[in-house]
Structures are given as C-alpha cells and as structure tokens.
Amino acid sequence: MQAKDILIDAYQRIQEEVHATVDGLSPDDLNATPALGANSVSWLVWHLSRVQDDHVADAAGLNQVWLTQGWEKRFGLDLPERDTGYGHSPSKVAKVRVGSGELLVGYYDAVHEQSLEFMRGLGAKDFERVVDERWDPPVTLGVRLISVLSDDLQHVGQAAYVRGLLQSTAS
C-alpha cells in the first residue's frame, strides 16, 4: 500500500463521518449551539470543509471549489468569500447558518472529490515537496495533508458530539 492510498482511505473516513453526523438533522438542529458561544454542527462542517478546500487546493495549485463551483453563492453567508472560519468569534460563528444538510454535505462532497482526485495522482516523492515556507521548518505536502486530516477529524468529531448533545436534550 502506498502513502497516497492510506491518505485516500483516511479522507474517505472523514466523508463517512460528515454524512453520518449531518444525516437527518433539521435546519434548526444543524444551526443550534449546545451553549452560548459554542459551535453548531453547521459551522463545524462548513469550517472543516473550508479548511480542506483552502489548504488542499493551495497545495495542489488548484482553485477552491467554494469559488469555482459557486458554493459561496449557494451558502450566501455574510462573510468574506475566502473566509475559512479560522479564529471566528461567536458572532461570526452565528453567521454560518444553512437551510439544509444537503447543502453542507454537497459542499463537503465537492471538496472531497477534488482532494481525492489530487491525491490519486501523487507519487512518493511528491510528499516531500515544500508547499508553505511561512513555517519553520517549511511545510511539506505530506505534512499539510496530515494536518488537514487531523483538523477535519477533530471537527467532525466535535460536530458528532454536538449532534449527540442536541438529540439527548430533545428526548
């Protein structure tokens, strides 16, 4: 098994968890927060999708599907078009509201497909390529893909937890 195959499998697990977390939630549940200042399922899934889109597209030399496929217009958020959610205050988190789970998973799936298409074409040496020199040491493609994977898994886990909290208080 090659490194790219392991990464593809791992990224597919993110997709499975995104779908499992969002599936069946109403817009009210998607946009609800379990406590004042907490993140909603909508914000968490939007943010993990935006980070993956932004970081993988940049490393791959591609355009973000957020912009090229019109997702920023479909979401219609009152945020800058390249915003990824990094450092959002509770008031900015509250601006990320969706009308359906299909919108969230549709965007994630588009990001996922572009990410996998890029990863399928990678060779072993590609992972050593420096993609970000703003860090010390500079970030390689392999490190960037693992970083995105880690961030996405953390956020989808948080979203699943929020889902569980909302469902437990509703029963």
Backbone torsions as a table, in degrees:
resi	resn	phi	psi	omega
1	MET	NA	135.5	179.6
2	GLN	-91.9	160.1	-179.9
3	ALA	-55.4	-40.8	-178.6
4	LYS	-63.1	-34.0	179.1
5	ASP	-67.1	-37.5	177.6
6	ILE	-66.2	-44.2	178.6
7	LEU	-63.8	-43.3	179.0
8	ILE	-59.5	-44.3	177.7
9	ASP	-60.7	-44.3	-179.4
10	ALA	-64.2	-43.3	179.0
11	TYR	-66.7	-32.4	176.2
12	GLN	-65.7	-30.0	176.9
13	ARG	-68.5	-35.2	174.3
14	ILE	-59.8	-47.1	-179.3
15	GLN	-59.3	-44.2	178.3
16	GLU	-58.3	-43.5	-178.5
17	GLU	-70.6	-36.3	175.9
18	VAL	-60.2	-48.5	-179.9
19	HIS	-62.6	-45.2	-179.0
20	ALA	-63.2	-35.1	-178.3
21	THR	-74.2	-40.2	-174.9
22	VAL	-84.4	-31.2	-173.6
23	ASP	-52.0	124.9	173.9
24	GLY	83.4	-2.9	179.2
25	LEU	-81.8	138.4	176.0
26	SER	-75.9	163.4	174.5
27	PRO	-55.4	-38.2	178.4
28	ASP	-61.6	-43.0	178.6
29	ASP	-67.4	-42.3	-179.7
30	LEU	-59.9	-36.3	-174.3
31	ASN	-96.1	-4.9	-178.8
32	ALA	-77.8	149.4	172.8
33	THR	-114.0	142.9	-177.8
34	PRO	-74.0	-15.0	178.8
35	ALA	-158.7	159.8	178.6
36	LEU	-58.0	127.3	178.8
37	GLY	85.2	-1.7	179.6
38	ALA	-85.5	166.7	179.5
39	ASN	-90.2	145.7	176.1
40	SER	-89.3	165.7	172.8
41	VAL	-58.6	-42.9	179.4
42	SER	-56.2	-50.9	-177.9
43	TRP	-63.8	-44.5	-177.3
44	LEU	-61.9	-44.4	-179.3
45	VAL	-72.8	-39.8	175.4
46	TRP	-59.8	-47.1	-178.0
47	HIS	-62.9	-46.9	-179.1
48	LEU	-64.7	-33.1	176.8
49	SER	-68.9	-43.1	179.9
50	ARG	-64.2	-42.0	179.5
51	VAL	-63.5	-46.6	179.0
52	GLN	-61.2	-46.2	-179.6
53	ASP	-59.1	-50.8	-177.3
54	ASP	-62.9	-51.4	-172.4
55	HIS	-74.2	-42.9	-178.8
56	VAL	-71.6	-42.5	178.2
57	ALA	-59.3	-44.1	179.4
58	ASP	-60.9	-47.3	-179.0
59	ALA	-65.3	-30.8	-177.6
60	ALA	-88.4	-9.1	-175.9
61	GLY	73.1	30.9	-178.4
62	LEU	-112.2	166.2	172.1
63	ASN	-85.9	150.5	177.5
64	GLN	-69.8	136.9	177.0
65	VAL	-66.6	-24.1	175.9
66	TRP	-51.1	-41.3	-177.4
67	LEU	-94.5	-43.4	-173.6
68	THR	-73.5	-26.5	-179.4
69	GLN	-105.7	8.9	174.1
70	GLY	75.2	19.3	-179.2
71	TRP	-65.9	-33.4	179.5
72	GLU	-62.6	-32.5	177.4
73	LYS	-74.9	-39.6	179.8
74	ARG	-64.5	-38.0	178.8
75	PHE	-74.5	-36.7	177.6
76	GLY	59.5	40.8	-177.5
77	LEU	-81.4	148.5	176.6
78	ASP	-86.5	62.0	-179.2
79	LEU	-141.1	158.7	174.5
80	PRO	-57.8	144.7	-171.9
81	GLU	-62.6	-23.8	-179.8
82	ARG	-99.5	6.4	179.9
83	ASP	-60.8	135.4	177.7
84	THR	-110.5	-5.9	-178.2
85	GLY	95.7	-6.8	-179.1
86	TYR	-61.1	125.8	178.0
87	GLY	74.6	16.8	-178.5
88	HIS	-62.6	136.5	171.0
89	SER	-79.7	165.9	176.4
90	PRO	-55.5	-33.7	-180.0
91	SER	-69.6	-34.5	176.5
92	LYS	-74.6	-37.2	175.9
93	VAL	-57.1	-41.0	-178.4
94	ALA	-65.1	-18.7	178.8
95	LYS	-76.4	-15.6	-179.1
96	VAL	-91.9	95.0	179.9
97	ARG	-128.7	139.9	-179.7
98	VAL	-124.2	156.0	178.7
99	GLY	-92.1	-10.2	179.7
100	SER	-163.3	155.1	173.8
101	GLY	-68.4	-28.2	-179.9
102	GLU	-61.6	-36.0	177.6
103	LEU	-63.7	-46.7	179.8
104	LEU	-61.5	-51.6	-177.3
105	VAL	-71.9	-28.8	176.2
106	GLY	-62.5	-45.9	177.9
107	TYR	-65.4	-47.3	179.8
108	TYR	-57.0	-45.3	-177.8
109	ASP	-61.6	-37.3	177.9
110	ALA	-66.0	-42.3	176.7
111	VAL	-63.5	-45.8	-179.1
112	HIS	-58.0	-44.9	-178.1
113	GLU	-64.2	-42.8	178.3
114	GLN	-64.8	-40.1	179.1
115	SER	-62.7	-46.5	-179.1
116	LEU	-66.1	-39.6	178.5
117	GLU	-58.8	-42.9	177.1
118	PHE	-63.3	-47.9	-176.9
119	MET	-64.5	-34.4	-179.9
120	ARG	-60.1	-27.8	-178.1
121	GLY	-90.6	2.9	-176.0
122	LEU	-81.2	145.5	171.1
123	GLY	-110.3	168.8	-175.5
124	ALA	-55.7	-41.2	-177.9
125	LYS	-69.4	-24.6	-178.5
126	ASP	-60.2	-31.0	-176.8
127	PHE	-67.9	-17.4	-179.5
128	GLU	-87.0	-12.7	-177.2
129	ARG	-64.5	131.9	177.3
130	VAL	-75.6	127.3	-179.0
131	VAL	-114.1	-10.1	-179.0
132	ASP	-153.3	110.2	-178.2
133	GLU	-92.3	3.6	-179.3
134	ARG	-75.7	-6.1	-177.3
135	TRP	-111.8	159.3	175.3
136	ASP	-125.5	107.8	5.6
137	PRO	-77.7	161.7	177.3
138	PRO	-57.8	149.2	-175.6
139	VAL	-87.6	127.8	175.6
140	THR	-89.1	166.1	177.4
141	LEU	-58.8	-43.4	179.5
142	GLY	-58.8	-45.3	179.3
143	VAL	-65.0	-41.2	-179.9
144	ARG	-62.0	-45.0	-179.0
145	LEU	-65.3	-36.5	176.7
146	ILE	-70.1	-39.1	178.4
147	SER	-61.0	-45.5	177.8
148	VAL	-63.8	-43.5	178.1
149	LEU	-56.9	-48.3	180.0
150	SER	-61.6	-47.4	-179.7
151	ASP	-61.0	-45.6	-179.0
152	ASP	-64.0	-42.5	179.7
153	LEU	-64.6	-38.8	176.8
154	GLN	-62.0	-46.1	-176.8
155	HIS	-71.0	-36.0	177.7
156	VAL	-69.9	-32.5	174.0
157	GLY	-64.7	-41.2	176.5
158	GLN	-63.0	-42.0	179.4
159	ALA	-62.8	-40.9	177.9
160	ALA	-64.2	-38.1	177.6
161	TYR	-64.5	-44.9	177.7
162	VAL	-60.7	-42.6	177.1
163	ARG	-56.1	-47.9	179.5
164	GLY	-61.2	-41.6	177.6
165	LEU	-62.1	-44.5	-179.7
166	LEU	-64.6	-40.1	-179.5
167	GLN	-70.9	-33.5	-179.6
168	SER	-71.6	-33.3	178.5
169	THR	-78.3	-22.0	179.3
170	ALA	-79.3	-20.5	-176.8
171	SER	-92.0	NA	NA
